[in-house]
Amino acid sequence: MQALTYRLDQVHFDIESKYNLEIQDLKDCLLLEREEKNELHQNSGSWKRNVCYCSVTFVHIGKKLE
């Protein structure tokens, strides 16, 4: 009976360890995805500022040509 109890505890521990590793892997993936998302968001802000600057510059040049 003790052998079965020990074996059951071992199986439970093995399964719990496996899922804990999988959960940690998923957390790591989420962290990387968030970092990439933040980086893309920052880059898009930079692109928007550049587009606005170019638009203002073109309008300014267009007014000079009139």
C-alpha positions in Angstrom: 0.0 0.0 0.0 2.8 2.4 0.8 4.4 1.7 -2.5 1.2 2.6 -4.3 0.9 5.8 -2.3 4.5 6.7 -3.0 4.0 6.0 -6.7 0.8 8.1 -6.8 2.7 11.0 -5.1 5.5 10.6 -7.7 3.1 10.7 -10.6 1.3 13.7 -9.2 4.7 15.5 -8.7 5.8 14.6 -12.3 2.5 15.9 -13.8 2.6 19.1 -11.7 6.2 19.7 -12.6 5.5 19.2 -16.3 2.6 21.7 -16.2 4.5 24.2 -14.2 7.2 24.2 -16.9 4.6 24.6 -19.6 3.0 27.5 -17.7 6.4 29.2 -17.3 7.1 28.7 -21.0 3.8 30.4 -21.9 4.5 33.2 -19.5 7.9 33.7 -21.1 6.2 33.8 -24.6 3.6 36.3 -23.4 6.4 38.5 -22.0 8.2 38.4 -25.4 5.0 39.2 -27.2 4.3 42.2 -25.0 7.9 43.5 -25.5 7.5 43.2 -29.3 4.0 44.9 -29.2 5.5 47.8 -27.2 8.3 48.1 -29.6 6.0 48.1 -32.6 3.8 50.7 -30.8 6.7 53.0 -30.3 7.8 52.6 -33.9 4.4 53.4 -35.2 4.3 56.6 -33.1 7.6 57.6 -34.7 6.3 56.9 -38.1 3.1 58.9 -37.4 5.2 61.9 -36.3 7.3 61.6 -39.4 4.2 61.5 -41.6 2.8 64.6 -39.9 6.1 66.4 -40.3 6.2 65.6 -44.0 2.6 66.6 -44.5 3.2 70.0 -42.8 6.4 70.4 -44.9 4.6 69.7 -48.1 1.8 72.1 -47.3 4.4 74.8 -46.4 6.3 74.2 -49.7 3.0 74.2 -51.6 2.0 77.6 -50.2 5.4 79.0 -51.2 4.9 77.8 -54.8 1.6 79.6 -55.1 
